[in-house]
Amino acid sequence: MKILNTLLFFTLSLPTFAQVGDTLGITVGTSPAFAPSNDVVIYQDINGGYLFGTNAQAQNTLTAIAQGYINLDPVKVTGALALISRKAKGPSATESKLTFSVHNMSPTGAITYTGPPDNPTFQNVPGPASTALAVAEIFFSEIDTSASTFTVVNFDNPPLCTGDLAIACNLANVKQLGDTVGFLGDASGNGLNLRYTFHRVTQPPSTFWFPTDFLFPGTNCNVAIFAITEDATSIRDLKESTFVQGIRALAYPNPAASECQIEFELNDLGDIYFELLSSDGRVVQQQFWGKRVPGTYTERISTDQLASGAYYYSISSSHGGRITRSLIVK
């Protein structure tokens, strides 16, 4: 099997942000940020195009990217948030699509190899399982590259993930039609040696997931694709619900009219931040809730100035946790 040669790359630094999080999704300040070193970057291949994206001349066989997450308890994944900071329409009049999918992590889902590319010795390592638990498509026109805006993806049949999970994005259709997209990543070194970011290589008839830092040495980093998880609907549900990266949360009443209470519980000490996102991913409220020790807390947010409709609320902590769930305003 012919394997991609290692590619060189450089980073285009975007503004840095004040809050230390980790790869799992701190999104605070004037724009979303999620990196321990505060550096949010877009990786660009020296031959053109984006490492986490498309249109790189040397990446013709790279057809998908994925971000894995440590998950200790069963949780339903209802959607995904993606930070896509670049897009450009190619010559085709046909509109391209990105396909997002949820996967269990498999202990043998990805591969690495030793030896020369023409005679490699393969080794299985953790990676996305081959079966997709849920799939959703978004059109190129739905990708929002504005600052402080996520691209939102919803899964019609939310899957229950009982262990570590991954969210993947298939880039094949965008590449085929000559369009360009570029996802944000965090700075090299922020991957915490988890090797939980992946590229898929397609060389018909075979496809393989590789850890990103295997194909691109030095990219111990992550791609900005985050999970939206199922809501708790009562205090009892909150106490029986699972922790997502050390946080569990409940919004009530939900639907909300003039105000809403957010009850949340923490497993770890951290600076706590709140964000409210519109259904199209724009950040419409941000609050700093201070440094909190492990325990249960209640905060009130005003919703009387919001238009009726669907929103997402996120609670994130400087220890690296993030939870995102749905809120209806009536």
N, C-alpha and C positions, 0 to 999 in steps of 0.2 A: 504494500500500500504506500502511495506517495503522500507524505505529510507536508503541510505548509512549512516553508522556511520561516525562521524567526524574523519578525518585522521590527524595524526601528520605529519609534514614534516620538512625538513631542506633545507637550500640553499647552493649551491656550488657557491661561489662568483667568477665571472669572472672579468677581469680587469675593473676598473672604468674609466670613461671618463670625459673630462674637461667641456663639455658643458651641461648646464641645459636646458632641453626641457620639454616635458611632455609625456603622454602616447600615443600621436598621431604620434610620429615618427621623432624625431631628429636623424639623422644618420651622425655623423661627427667623426673626429679623425681617428685612425688607424683601428677601427672596428665600426660597427653600434652601436649607443647608442640612447636611447629614454626616459630616466627616469629623473624625476625632481631632485632626490637625486644623480644622476650620477651613480647609482648602477644598473648594468645589471646582472641578475642572472638566474640560471636554478634551478628550484624547483624539489627536488627529494623526493619521498615518502620514509618513513623509511622502508617500506616493499620492496623497490626496484622499479625501473621505475620512470617515470617523471610525475609530476602533470599536466603540459601542454604537454601531450604526451601519451606514451603507456607503457605497460608491468609492471605496478604497480600491485602487488598482490592484494591489497585491492581495486583496482579500476576496477574490472571486468565489472561493469555495466556502466562505463563512456565511451561513444562512440564518443563524439565530443566536440570541444571547439569552442568558438566564441569571437570575439572582436567587441564591438559596438562603434559607432562614432556619435557625434553630428553633424548634417548636416542641415544648415538653408535653402539652396537653391537647386533646382533640379540639379542633376549631374549624368552623366553616369559613371559607374564603369567598366573600361575595363580590369582590372586585379588586381592581388594582389602580394605583396612582403611578404615573410615569412622568419624569422630568425630562422632556425632550426640548433642547435649547436651539436646535438648528433644523430647518427643513428647506428643501428647494425642489420645485417641480421640474421634471425632466421633459423630454420632447413628446412623450406619448399623451394623446388626448384622453386616454383611459385613466380613471382615478385609481390609484393603488390603495392597498389595504395592509395594515399591520395586524397580525394574529397573535393574541396573547393566550396563554394557557397556564394551568396550575398542575403541578406534578408533585407526587411524593418524592423525597430524596431517596435514592437507592445507594447502598454501599458499593455497588459496582456500576453505577450509571455513567461514569466518565472514564476516560483512559489517559494514560501517559505512556511514554516509551523511553527506552534507553537504546543506545546503539545508533548506527547510521540510518537515515530515513529509508534507504533502499533495503535494509535488512533489520527492521526494528524488533525489539523485544517488548511486548506490550504488558502493561500493568493496569488492573482495574482500580479506580479510586471513586469516592462518593461523587454522585452527580444526579441530575434529574432522571427519574424513571422514564422509561420509553412511553408509557401510557399517559395520555393527558386526562386529568380528572374533570376539567372544564375548559371550554374554548370560547373566546369572544373576539370579534373583528371590529376594528375601527377604520374609517376612511382617512385618507391623507388630509382631507379638508378639516377633519375633526382634531387634528394635532394642533395644540396651542403652545407656541414657543415663547409666550409673554413671560416676563419676570413675575414671580409669585403666583404662577399658575401651573397646575398639574393637568396632564391629559388623563381623563377618567375613563376607565374600562369597567363595565359591569358584566358579571357572569349570570346568565339566566337560571342556571341550575347549580347553585353554590355547592362545591364538594366539601366533604368532611375530611380534613387532614389529621391523621392521628400521630404524626411524628414530624420530623424535619420536612420542610416543603420548599419548593422552588416555583417562581413565576418566570415564564419564558416569553420571549417575543420573537416570532418568526418574521424575518426580514425579506424572505424570498420574493414575494410579490412586488415589494417596493424596489428591490434590486432589478428584477426582471423588466420593470417599466421605466427604469432609469431615473427614479426619484431619489432624493437624498434625505436622510434623517440622521440626527446625531444626539445621543442621550448624554446626560451629565453623568460623571463619575466622581469619586472622591480621590484624593491624592494617593499616589503610590505609597504603600506602607500602612494604609488604613484597613487592609483586609484582615488584620489581626491573625494572619496565618491560618485562617479557616479554609482558604481555597474554595470559597462558596460562590464565586462568579465564574460563568462558563460561556464558551463559544461553541457553536455546533458547526462541524465541518461536514459538508455534503459532497461526496464524490461518488456519483451513481455507480453501483446500486446501493452504496453504503452511506450511513450517517453516523457520526460519532460526536459525543460531547467531550470537550477538553477543558480543564481548568484554564481560565484566562491567563494566569501567570505562567502556565506551561508554554502556551503558544507565544506569549509576549513576555519574556523574562523581565522582571522588575515591576510588573503591574500587579502588585499585591494590593488590589483596590476593589471597588464595588461599583455596580451600576444602579442608577436611581430608579428602581422599580419596587414599589411598596405594596403590601397587602392591605385590603379592607376586609375586616372580619365581622362576623355576625353579631347583631346587637343582643345585649341583655335587655329584658323588657320589664323587670321588677326587681325590688331589693332582694327577694329570694333568688331570682335568677342571677343577680350580681354575685351573691355569696356562693352560688353553685357553678358560676361560669368559670372559664379557664383564664389564666393569666397569659397575656400575649406580650412576650418580652418583658415580663415582670410587672405588667400593668393590667388591671381590669377596670371596666368603666360602665356606667349606666347613665343615660339622659332621661329625665322625667319632669313633667309629662312629655310624652312623645307620641303624637304630635304636640307641639308647644304653641302657645298663643303669644302672650306678652313677655314671658320669661321662662327659663328652663333651669332646673337644677342638674348639675353634673356630679354624680357620686363616683368616686374612684378609689381604688386601693393599690398601694405600692408594695412591692417586695424589697425595694432597695432605696437607699438615700439618693437624692438627686435634686437638681433644679428643675422645676416643673413648668412646662409651657402648654398653652392651649391655643388651638387654631380652629376656626370655623371656615369651611370651604363651601362655595356654591356648588351646584350640581355639575357645572362645567369646569370645576377645579380651581376657581379664583379664591384667594385668601380674602375673606371679608371681615374677620375679626381675629385679633391676636392679643393674648394676655400672658403675663408672667405671673405665675402663682407661687413663686418663692421656692426656697429650699425646703424639702419635706423629708421627714424620716419615714421608714416603713410604717404603714397604717392606712386607715380609711379616712377620706376627706369629702367635704361637700362644698361646691362653689356654685354661684348663681350667674347666669349670663342673660343679657337682655336680648329678646328677639322681636320686640315690638316695632323696630325700624326695618325689619327684613321683609322682603316680598314673600308671599306664600310659595311653598314648594319644597323640594328636596335639598338637603345639605349634608355635609359630612363634618363630623367633629373629630379632632385629633388631640390626644394628650401625649406629650413626649417628655422625656427626662434626660438630663445630662449623663445618666449612667448608660444610656444607649437604647432604652426601651421606647416603643411607640405603639399606640393603638389608634385605629381609625374606624369609626362607625357612622351609621346613618342617623340623621335627625330630620324630622318633618316639621315645618313651620306652617301653621294654618292661619 
